[in-house]
Amino acid sequence: MTGPRPSGYMTRPFPSDPGMKIGFLVGDIVNISGGSNVILEYAGRLKDLGHEVVLIPPVPAKRVHPLWHPRLKDLPIRTVAEVEKDGEHFDFVFATWWITYFDLWRVNSRVYGYLNQSLESRFHAERHFKLLNRQTYTLPLLFITEAKWLVEFIQRLQPEGRILYVQNGLSREHFPCVEAPPQRSGPLRVLVEGPWGVGFKGVPETFEILQAAHAEGVRFETGWLTSTSGGARPAIGEQPVAVHERIPITQVHQVFQQYDVLIKLSKVEGMFGPPLEMFSQGGTAITYTVTGADEYMVHGHNALLVEPYNRRQLIAYLRLLSEEPAYLAHLRAHALETARAFTTWDASTHRVISYLEHLQAEGWSNAHLRPALAAAATLRGHWLDDLGRFEQTLASLRPYNGPGELALLERYRKLKESRPFRAVKRLLPSHFMQRVRAGLFRVMS
């Protein structure tokens, strides 16, 4: 945590203001994701404490029944346009996903913040998306984040911001710790977790590794817990994988209890929750040495960690757990101890609300950043989106055009970045510039 704070902070309560109004700018909140779970845990508990909480998506969000998370039932959802039109005023409003950052300016708030769960530029290979994402760290917002590595990253980029580190909690309602790891006989039971179509989650790669392990004689049975399978129905050898798809969070612990080890090979994380949730049900985990794993995973003590792409080591660990039940029991027992000792969502929420109450009592505000946030949104809507379209066009033209055409496109890019061009662009109507750009691309196509 950075920034000045009064003596006795976090040792004495600040007077609570039950009238605080808190908004969360969200993405696809009605569908399953770990990031959405974090938002709903905080939002629901803040509402329980007497604060007015609003979920603010960019477009109308239709609740899908059965609800994947029970908190969705009680939390009001109003779009950015509705909040803007009604002139609602908030004490705190948080972006929760990098794209939602560009809508912060549309909400009238005393404090603008960012519930930052990962370095999301790593979600995308496209350069223009990475550039857009990095814009979200250019202003001194109130940052709340879940991992120590993210605190260090944000401090380097935005030392003037207020930063609060709060570990994500483990829900005792949805993942009550078992008394002891379930006893089983027979082959090792392996659970894969994650959606099929998100590349950095590594699910297809995981099944390739399991197929290779099976071909080398490692004995195990396989299940797959996923928010969406994309229609995929993998098999290991001739044995179909048991698919657990779109399971409400209130029932996920029952899936975890059926397996001994979770294998999660995502390459981008802030602080992932599924291994910890697996720990609570008496299982262990094998993961890559991804950022955030150090928040609760200890190699050889409660889990096994592998450097990314080391397939031989992954297969070796699967063989070890399959053939050494005593070592598997060692990992599972310590994993359960880790889950029992881990912070709860109630504790994490109280830490957040204590800090918000402190800021309110202090009278701290960064409302003066609203024009700068609006300018950042304009940047997204013009130059950087133009850059993305230009790069896509350039890529599509590359197989067909010679060096002269490509040189012309490169000159066009440099011209757009030049000061004279920007000055002229400000003087000319936008529809004229659009016709010029469209004409150039028609000539080149």
Secondary structure, DSSP 8 states (H G I E B T S, - for coil): --S---TTTTTS-----TT-EEEEE-SSTTS--HHHHHHHHHHHHHHHTT-EEEEE-SS-----SS-SSGGGGTS-B--HHHHHHHT-EEEEEEE-SGGGGGGGGGSEEEEEEEEE-S-GGGG---HHHHHHHHGGGSS--EEEES-HHHHHHHHHH-TTSEEEE----B-TTTS---SS-----SSEEEEEES-TT-GGG-HHHHHHHHHHHHHTT--EEEEEEES--TT---EETTEE-EEEES--GGGHHHHHTT-SEEEE--S--SS-SHHHHHHHTT-EEEEE--TTGGGT--BTTTBEEE-TT-HHHHHHHHHHHHH-HHHHHHHHHHHHHHHHHS-BHHHHHHHHHHHHHHHHHHT---GGGHHHHHHHHHHIIIIIHHHHHHHHHHHHHTTT--HHHHHHHHHHHHHHHSHHHHHHHHHS-HHHHHHHHHHHHHHH-
